[in-house]
């Protein structure tokens, strides 16, 4: 089976490819296929947005397509930035500004617990689809720590790893991350689906 990864985010693309490994005959990025579109994320949940991305690219390519919608939900901020994680500090997405805004919103707050969530979806030509979720629990640090990863990784202290995601190698992060868990769950469902 061939698969298109329906993301414009090169950091997510790299992680998704590493998590999936060698399980498909061929994996294409949007760039590989010369597709340059900005998909509007009009959904109000991670699942809706993951399906919007996967459906749009499946219709475009007529190949099974995988969408990933992810975000960071902070308890003291009533779940924000959540589905708006990419554009928290405005558009276009700027990782540094997003972290600055997050740290300033959390100033003086005692509860810094947070959760990363990914919903991953594969849509098949003809419209059938599967979805799966993964989460990673942790808290927001007082300052940036570490240089690996992307996005909010420098300020996300993982309870699983006992360090920030930006202090972890990509292999370590993928073992416990929201994205690693979501994609592995999705691949399990895919196996059942094609059995
Ligand atoms: P696509 O929609 O093209 O896939 P995107 O960056 O817009 O790319 P999302 O809508 O899922 O993707 O946005 C999620 C944002 O949340 C992302 O831009 C990062 O700022 C952050 N994020 C997602 N996964 C993350 C991770 O593993 N580590 C740190 N930050 C992450």
Boltz pocket constraint, residues with backbone or C-beta under 6 A from the ligand:
constraints:
  - pocket:
      binder: B
      contacts: [[A, 6], [A, 7], [A, 8], [A, 9], [A, 12], [A, 41], [A, 53], [A, 68], [A, 69], [A, 70], [A, 71], [A, 72], [A, 83], [A, 85], [A, 86], [A, 93], [A, 95], [A, 98], [A, 149], [A, 150], [A, 151], [A, 152], [A, 153], [A, 165], [A, 177], [A, 179]]
      max_distance: 6.0
